[in-house]
Structure formats: structure tokens, C-alpha cells
Amino acid sequence: MPQAYVYTRHGGPETEAFADIDRPVPGPGELLIAVRAAGVNPVDWKLRGGFRRPGQSEARFPAVLGSEAAGVVEEIGAGVTGFSVGDEVFGNTPHGAFAEYALLAASATAHKPAALSFTDAATLPVAAATAFDGVRQLDLPEGATLLVTGAGGGVGVAALQIARAWGLRVVGVASAAKKDLVESLGAVHVPSGPGLADRVRAAAPEGVDGVYDLVGGEVLTEAAGLLADRTRLITAGAPPQTVAALGGARVERARTAAVLDEVAELVVAGELDPRVSRTFPLDRADEALRAVEDGHALGKIVIEVAG
């Protein structure tokens, strides 16, 4: 039976386990893929802990971990057009990705360009697409200055690069350990920690025109105070009511194949490097998730599945 990495109830790492599961069957609007790579994201351990996305149903245990994958189409569900068995694809999955087989939502699945590796493709549906949606939502004019908090994580690394590709000046807030990474992406690095606002003002004395927050809490509040126009404040790190009280908004996720196509084009064009820092085989999925959950990963972590 196919192997998967699952959680058996809500809680911490103690709820995780390797398991043999039945090969999934695609329903209407779904694709079954043989997984070649799966990206690892903070949302994975948050879902394990009980977090649910808006409109998402409760988990059915054992629940497979993982939210994004790349692989080869094995079966096609009813009503799906534009895909054939054998196609190389990548996309979002509501059913888990740390497995030999995964179900993808066809509406949020794109064809993988030949020049894009499975490993890089598997990093795009969650982090890079979130970054893309947010930078586009801000709609800053060329030459404007964007402040990105949490700039050293998967979404932040992509946001810095996408903003630069679109002609923005970028200031990235991250720990001192991630300074070299942030600067290598063409951003001005500002160390995280108390006194953030003053350090940003020193780094960008002409002010910032937009804020893309990936942290929430006091960091979001301080960053909001740097803006004259709070409609240019968005967050993927705080609840809607929190950012609304500050005059901003949550990132509006498109979750479409069209966005994935655009993000993939940026990678192929050399304007976006997914910055995969480590890969793990499926039988070390627990280590891969810990590398993200401890908060110290530079760039993206990917689980690779043998073909």
C-alpha cells in the first residue's frame, strides 16, 4: 500500500506517524498524481494543531500532512478538462501531500514547464503564490518602497523577489541570521526585534509606501504605524479582525491555475528563485516538518518522493 505521513489527532508532533493508506480515488474536479515532491509550510503544522482555513471542513483522521505538491497525473476525476494521464503538474491539495499519491484540485493545478524541476514546482502553490497574490493586491507603482516583515521565510523570500521583479524597492525585516539571505535578494535588511519602526525609518528615510506583513502581533502594529495610507497594509500573519482594526486587510488568495502559471513563468525567467535550502526523502518527512516548525529554516524545505 502507498505510504504517507499523517497526523492521527489534533496536537503536536506526537500525533504524527507514517502509515500505509489506500491509493486515493479522484472525485469530481480532482486529479490523482504520483507525487514527486511536496513543499513543507508552517500551515502544515498549524493544521495539525487544529487550525482550519475559512470554509475548510474538519479533518478526518488519519489526515495526510502537506498542502502543495508536484507530480505526474495518474487518474482524472469527473468534469476535469485540460489534463491527461502522464502530464507533469503542480498545485494545491486539500487532502495532503506528504505521500506517494495525492489528490489535487484541478482548478488550482497547473502544468509544470519542462524547465522547472519537480522540487522547485512543489514550492510554488502555497508560499510563492501567497507572495504573488499579496504583492499584486497592494498594487504599488514602480519605484515605490515595500516593507516585508518575516522576510526570511518561504512567503517572504518570494515576496522580496516578486516585488523586485515588478520594479519596487524592498525593505525586508528578518532575524540577523537571515541578513545575508535578504540582501542577496536585493532587499535592504532590517533586523527584527523591539524598536523595529525606528530601524525601518533609518533604512528608508523617505518612508514606506506599502507593508506586506507575515508575522502579525506587535510587528504588524509597529509596521502599520509607518504608513500614511493604511489601505496599503496587508497581512498573511494576523486574523482579519486584527488587521481591519489597523485599517488594513488580509491577503486575498486567488488559488487559481492562472496564478500558478504566472509564478512558474517568473521562475523560468530567472526572476524568482524558490530558494530550496534542504530536501528530505518521504521516510524522513518528520525531520522535514521539524525543520520548518522550529522557525529557523532559510528558504524552502521540500520532501522528495522517488519516482
N, C-alpha and C positions, 0 to 999 in steps of 0.2 A: 504494500500500500504506500501511496505517496507520503513523504514526510513533511511536517510543518512545525513551526514554533508557535505555541499557543499560550493563552492565559486561561486558567480554569475558574477564576472568580475575580471580582474587583479587589485590588490591593496592590502590594508592592512586588518586587522581584520574586518573592517566594511563591507567587501564584503562577509563574511561568513554567513551561515544560515542553519538551519535544514530544511529538505524538505522530502516530500513523493515522491518517484520515482518509476517508473516501475521496476519490477524484471528483471535484465539483462538476455540476452539470449547469451549463449556462441557461438562464431564464430569458424571457423577452428583453431585448435591449442590451444583452450582455455578450461578452466574448470570453471563452476559456483560453488561457495562454499557458504554455510551458514556460515557467519563469526562468529567465537568465540572470536577472539582477533585480534587487529590491532596495530602494532607498530607506534609510533609517532617520526618523524625525522625532523631535520632542513630543509631538502629538501622539505618537505610538504609546509611550509610557503613560501619558495623560489619559488616554482611552482606557488603558489597563486599570488605571486608578479610579475610573468611574465617570470621567468627562464624556459628554456627548455633544456632537455638533448639532446646531439647530436643525430640527426635523429628523434627526437620526434616531432609529429605533434602539431599544435596549439590546445589549449584547446577548447572544445565545452561546452558551459555553459548551465545549471549549471554543474560544474565539481565536482565530488566527491573527497574529500581530502583523502590522505593516499597512501602509496606506498608498504606496506607489510602487509600480513595477514595470519592467520591460521584458519582453519575451516574444515567443512565436505563437501565432494563433493556431489552436488545436481544434476548436469547435466554435460554431457561431449560433447564437440564440435567435429565436423568432423575431422578425421585424428588423434585424440588423442588415444594413446595406453598406457597401463601400469597403468591405473587408473580405478576404479569402483565407482559407486554411493555408498556413505557411507564411503569411505576412509577418514581418517584424514590426512590432508595435510597442508603444509605451503609454501608460495612462494611470488614472486613479482607480482604486478599488475600495469599495465599501465592505469587502468581505475578507481582507487580509492578504498580505503579500509575501510573508516570510515562509515560503512553501515551494514545493516543486511545481504546483499548479495554482493558478489564481484566476478569479473572475474579475474582469474589468468592465466598467460601464462604457458601452460603445460611444456614448455622447461625449465622454471625457477621455477618449483614447485617440491617439494619432499614429500615423505611420512613421516609423523610425527612418530617418535619412540614412543612406548607406555609409556616409562619412561619420556618423555618430555611433559610438560604441554603446552596447547594451548598458554598461556600467554608468556612463555619463547620462544616458537617456533615463535611467531609473531615478536620477536625482531631480528631474525637472518638474514632474506633476505637482508636487507639494511646495517645496521651498522656492524654486525658481519661478513657478507660475504665480505664487503668492507675491513674490517680489515684483514681477511684471505687472500684475493687477494693481498693486499699490502705487507704483511709480506712475502708471498711466492714469489712475484715479486722481492723483494730485495735479496732473496736467500743468506742470510748471513750464514756463517759457525757457527756451535755450539761453544759457548763461546764468540762470537762477541758481541759488545755493540751497541744497537739500541736506538736512541733518538726518542721519540714520542712527538710531540707538540700537544696541545689540548687533553692531555691525560685523562682529566676528563669527556669527552663526551662519547656518545654511541660507536662511532667507536674507540676512544682512549682506553676506558675501555676494549674492546675486543682485540685490538691490543696488549696491555700490556700482557694480559693473553695468547694469542696465541704465542707471541714471547717467553714468559717464558716456555710454554709447549714444544717449539722447541729448548730449550737449550740456549737461548740468555740472556745476561744481558741487563736490560732495564732501561733507564732514562726517566722519564715522566715529561713533562712541563705542569703545570696546576696552577690555582689560589691557593692561600693559603687556601681557604675554602675547596679545594679538596685534600689537602695533605694527610689526613688520608685514603681517598679512594685509592689514587695512591699507597701509601705504603702498604695498605692491599693486593694489587695485586702483591706484590713482586718487585715493581719498586722503584728506587731512585727518590724522588720527587725534582724537581727544580721549584721554584716559577716563574710564568710568569711575564712579565713586562720588562722595559728597562734594559739593561745590561745582557740580557739572556745569551749571549755567555760566558761571564766570569763566571757566576754561573755554567754553564754546565761544563766548564773546571775544576772548583773546584770539582764538583761532580764526574767527570770522567777524572782524570788527565792523564790517558793513551790514551784518545781520544775516539771518537765515530766512528764506522765503517759504520753506515747507519743512515739515517734520514727518518722518516715517518711523514710528515707534514700534519696537519689537520686544520691549521689556515690561512696560506698564509701571504701576506703583509710583513711587516718588520720582523716578526717572521721567515718566510721562508728564507728571505735573511740572517739573522743572523745565522740561523741553517746551511745554505749551507756553510757558511764560516768555519764551524767546520770540514768539510770533506776534506780529501786529494783526494778522488775518488768521483767525482760528479755523476758518474753513479749509486751510491748508495743513491741518493736523489730522493724521490718520494713525491708527494703531492696529497691530495684529497681536498685541501683548496685553490688552486690557478688555474688560467687558464693555458692551455697547453703552450702558448707562454711565459708566465711569468717564469714558471719553466724551460722551454727549454733554456731560456736566461741564467739561472744559471747552466746549464749543466745537469739538471735532467729531470724527466718525470712525467706525470700524472699516477695515479694508473690505471692499466688496469683491468677493471671489466670483470669477466668471465660470471656472471649471468647465471649459469647453475645449474641443479638439482644436479649434482655431487658435486659441491662446497657446496651446502646446506646439502647434506648427510654428508660430512666431518665435517662441522661446528656442525651439530647436534650430531655427534659422540663425539666431544670434550666436549659438554655439558653433555651428558650421562656419559662420563668417568670421570666427575668431574674436567676437566682441563679448562673449560670455564664456568663462571657464568655470565649470561646476566645482572645481577645486576638491576633488575626491582625495581625502587625506589618508584613508585606510579602507581596506576591503577585508571581508571575512567570509569564509565558506558558510553554507547554511548550518552545518553542525556546530558552528560557533556563533550562532545568532544571539545567544545570551550575552556574549562578550561585546558584540556589536551594539546592542541596545544599551549596555552599561556605559560604553564609550560616549554615547550621546546623553544618557541620563545624568552622568556626573558633571555635565556642563563645561567640560574642558576641551571638547573636540574642536579642531581647527578645520573649517570647511565641512565637507560631507563624508558620512560613513555609509558604505554600501555592502550589502550581502550579495555575494555572487553564487549562483546555482549552476552546477555543471550541466552541460547540455547532453 
